[in-house]
């Protein structure tokens, strides 16, 4: 039986197959190929209030994207698949689970994310949400379980770069860098 990646409590194993939420889009397709399925993490959302990003979008799950899409993206979060007028299949109903192989660990979030400080200020007193046994980032509900941990037990949200300690509290700044 193939495990659902959303149920993992530890990092997925590179080379192993999982059921992964995906959306279909022509945004990343090779010319003439039509629609392709892109692995995503979390749900469709916008970030209007805090960082001013008004477009609805999904975030790629870089652990499962093809090598071609990974190279084209530069291999660094937060590349998003933007939902332009319903281009994405499942835009209203959510993603569809597809079998995908884990190709790599989640890449490190960029140190220079221009919106990190605004998010840290907005979520300074927030705590990680635990819903149905899964830890979620309180900003947009992206799952934190199954992501790499820093030596101090800190996990970085792959959608927006907020860092959370094992006590569930926000950790300001980026790994090894003071805010």
N, C-alpha and C positions, 0 to 999 in steps of 0.2 A: 504494500500500500504506500502511495506517495504522500509524504507529509506536506501540509500546508505551511508556507513560509510564515504566514501571520500567526501561527500557533507556536513557533519556535521560541524557546527561552534562551538559547545559546546561538552563536553564529552558525549560519549554514556551512556545510562542508563543500569546499571547492571541488567541482567535478560531479557532485551529486545532484539529482533532479528533484524539484519541488513543484507544488502547485503555487503559482505566483499570480497576484492580481495584475492584469494587463488591460490596456486600452488600445483600440485600433485607430491608426491615424495615417494620413498620407504625408505628414510633416517630416518624417524621417525616411520615407521610402526612397529607394533608388529610382531614377527616372524610368518610367514605363512599368514599374512594379506595382502601382496601385497602393493599397493599404497594407500596413505592417502592424504587428502586435508589439507594443512597447511595455516592458515590465514597469510598474509604478509602485510607489510606497505611499500609503495614506489615501486620502480621498480628494476629490475635486474641491478646490477652494479658491478664494481670493484673499489677498492680504491688504485690503484697502485701508483699514483703520490705522494700523501702526506703521507700515512701511510704504503705503501709497500705491501698491501694485494692484491695479483694478481689474486685470484680466483673470478669468477663471482658468485654473491650470492644475496639472498633476505633477508630481516630482518623479523623475526616473528612479528606478531601483537599480543603481549602477552595478550591483552584484550579479544581475541577471541579463543586462542588455548585451547585445551582440558586440563583438570586437569592433565592427565597423562603426556602430553608433557610439561606442565608448571613445574611439579615436576621434570621431567627428565632433564630439562634445568637448574634447580637451580632457576628458576624464576627471573633471572636477565638479562637484555639486556647486551651486544649485541649478543645474540645467533643468528647465521645466518644459513639459509638453503643453503648449498653450491651446486651450479650447477655443478655436475661432469659429463662432457661429455653428456649433454642433458638429464640427468635423470629427471629433472623437466618438467612436462607438461606445455607448454606455455613458454618455455625458449626463443623462438624467437618471439612469438606473444604477450607476456605479461600474466598477471594473468587472472583468470576466476572468476567472482563474484558468490559466494555461500551464502546461508542464514546461518548465524551463530549467536549464542547468545553471548551477551557481558557477560563475566564471572567475570571480575575484572577490576580495574583501571590499567592504564599503570604503571608497576613497576618503581621505581626510577632507574635512570642510575647509574652504579657503580662509586664510588668516585675515584677508582684507574685505570681508563681506561688509559693505557700506551700511547695511541696516542692522548689524549685530548690536550696536550700542543702544539703538532705539528699542529693539526687542528686549534686551536685558533690562532696560529701565522699566518697560511695561510689565515685565514678568518677574521683577525683583522679589516679590513676596509670594510668588506662585509655588506650587509643589506639583510634582509629577502626579498625573491622574492614574488611578488603577481601575480599569474597567474589564470585567470578565477575566480577571487574572492576568491581564496584560498591562504593562506600564506604557502610558501614552504621554507625549509632550503636550502640555496644556495650551500651547499656541494654536496648533491646527489638528491636534490629535494623531500625529504620526506615531507609529509604534516604535518603542525604544528597545524592546527585547530583541535578542538576536543580532544586536549591533556590537562592534568591537568596543571593549572597555580600555580606558587608559589605566596605568598602573594604580592610580588612586581610586579606581572603580567609577570614574566619570564616563558618561556616555554622551555623545554629541548627536543631536537631532539632525538627520540627513536632509531635512527640508529647509531649515532656516538657520542652523548652526548653534542653537541654544544648547548649553552644556548642563547636564544634571548629575549631581552627586548620588552616591548610593543611598543617602538619607532622603532622596527625593527633592532636594532643594537646588535652586539655581546656582551654578558656579560661573562667576563672571570671568570674562576674558577668554582667550584661547589657550590651548595647551602650551605651557612654558612661556606665555606672554601675558604680562599684566594689562588690564583694560586701560 
